[in-house]
Amino acid sequence: MGDSTDFWFKLDQLVAASNLKIDRPKGTSHPPYPSLVYPLDYGYLQDTRSGDGSDIDVWIGSLSSQTVTAVICGVDLEKRDTEIKILLDCTSEESRVILDIHNTGSQSAILLVRK
C-alpha cells in the first residue's frame, strides 16, 4: 500500500511544476453542451497526459493555498475512458458541486478528498 501523503505531495509538485491554463472561466458555457455553465474556473496542466490522452484537467476553487484539495476519478461510458480531475483550492461545497457535474449522463465519478 502506498503512502497517501506522498500521493498528495506529488500531485502538489506536478501542479507547481506545470503551467496552468484556464480555458473555461467560471460562468462560461461548455461548447457542445451550452446548458452546462462552469461554476468554477476549469482548465488543464499544460504538457501533461491524462487518461483521455489530453492534458490533465483542473478545477480551481476559491481557496488560496495553491494545494490539491481533492481528486475526482471518473469513468465515461460514452467516451469509453477513465480519467482524473484535479481539484485545486476547492472548498467542500465546491468539491460537491463539481462531483455532481461528473455524475451525469454516461459519466460516473467518485471524490477522493485530501485529509
C-alpha positions as CSV (number, residue, x, y, z in Angstrom):
1,M,0.0,0.0,0.0
2,G,1.3,3.4,-1.0
3,D,1.6,6.4,1.4
4,S,-1.3,8.8,0.7
5,T,0.8,11.7,2.0
6,D,3.3,11.0,-0.8
7,F,0.4,10.9,-3.4
8,W,-0.9,14.3,-2.4
9,F,2.7,15.8,-2.2
10,K,3.5,14.5,-5.7
11,L,0.3,16.0,-7.1
12,D,1.2,19.3,-5.5
13,Q,4.6,19.1,-7.1
14,L,3.1,18.3,-10.5
15,V,0.8,21.3,-10.3
16,A,3.6,23.6,-9.1
17,A,5.9,22.5,-11.9
18,S,3.2,22.9,-14.6
19,N,1.7,25.8,-16.5
20,L,-2.0,26.0,-15.5
21,K,-4.1,27.2,-18.4
22,I,-7.7,28.2,-17.7
23,D,-9.7,27.7,-21.0
24,R,-13.2,27.7,-19.5
25,P,-13.6,30.5,-17.0
26,K,-16.3,30.5,-14.3
27,G,-19.6,31.5,-15.7
28,T,-18.9,30.4,-19.3
29,S,-20.9,27.6,-21.1
30,H,-19.5,24.3,-22.2
31,P,-19.0,24.5,-26.0
32,P,-21.0,21.3,-27.1
33,Y,-23.4,21.5,-24.0
34,P,-24.4,25.1,-23.5
35,S,-26.7,24.2,-20.6
36,L,-23.6,23.4,-18.6
37,V,-22.3,26.6,-17.1
38,Y,-19.0,26.3,-15.4
39,P,-19.4,27.0,-11.6
40,L,-15.6,27.5,-11.2
41,D,-12.6,28.1,-13.4
42,Y,-11.7,25.0,-15.4
43,G,-8.5,24.3,-17.2
44,Y,-5.6,22.0,-17.6
45,L,-1.9,21.4,-16.8
46,Q,0.0,22.1,-20.0
47,D,2.3,19.4,-21.3
48,T,0.8,16.6,-19.0
49,R,-1.1,13.5,-20.0
50,S,-4.4,12.2,-18.7
51,G,-6.3,9.0,-19.3
52,D,-8.0,10.5,-22.4
53,G,-4.7,11.5,-24.0
54,S,-5.2,15.2,-23.3
55,D,-3.7,17.4,-20.7
56,I,-4.7,16.8,-17.0
57,D,-7.9,18.7,-16.2
58,V,-8.0,21.0,-13.2
59,W,-10.9,22.7,-11.4
60,I,-9.8,25.8,-9.5
61,G,-11.7,26.8,-6.3
62,S,-11.9,29.8,-4.1
63,L,-9.2,29.0,-1.5
64,S,-5.7,30.5,-2.0
65,S,-3.4,27.7,-0.6
66,Q,-2.2,26.5,-4.1
67,T,-2.8,23.0,-2.8
68,V,-4.5,20.0,-4.3
69,T,-7.6,19.5,-2.1
70,A,-9.2,16.6,-3.9
71,V,-9.2,14.4,-7.0
72,I,-12.2,13.2,-9.0
73,C,-11.8,9.7,-10.6
74,G,-14.3,9.3,-13.3
75,V,-15.5,6.9,-16.0
76,D,-17.4,7.9,-19.1
77,L,-19.1,5.0,-20.9
78,E,-19.9,7.2,-24.0
79,K,-16.2,8.1,-24.5
80,R,-15.1,4.7,-23.2
81,D,-12.4,6.2,-21.0
82,T,-11.4,7.0,-17.4
83,E,-9.5,10.0,-16.1
84,I,-8.9,12.1,-13.1
85,K,-9.7,15.7,-12.5
86,I,-7.5,17.6,-10.0
87,L,-9.3,20.0,-7.6
88,L,-7.1,22.8,-6.7
89,D,-8.0,25.1,-3.7
90,C,-11.6,23.8,-3.6
91,T,-13.9,24.0,-0.6
92,S,-16.0,21.0,0.4
93,E,-19.1,22.7,-1.2
94,E,-17.2,23.4,-4.4
95,S,-16.0,19.8,-4.5
96,R,-19.6,18.5,-4.1
97,V,-20.8,20.8,-7.0
98,I,-18.0,19.6,-9.2
99,L,-18.7,15.9,-8.3
100,D,-22.3,16.3,-9.3
101,I,-21.3,17.6,-12.7
102,H,-19.2,14.4,-13.3
103,N,-22.1,12.2,-12.2
104,T,-24.5,12.9,-15.1
105,G,-25.4,11.0,-18.3
106,S,-22.9,8.4,-19.2
107,Q,-20.4,9.6,-16.6
108,S,-19.9,8.3,-13.1
109,A,-17.3,9.6,-10.6
110,I,-16.0,9.4,-7.1
111,L,-14.3,12.1,-5.0
112,L,-11.1,11.4,-3.1
113,V,-10.6,14.2,-0.5
114,R,-7.2,15.1,1.0
115,K,-7.3,14.7,4.7
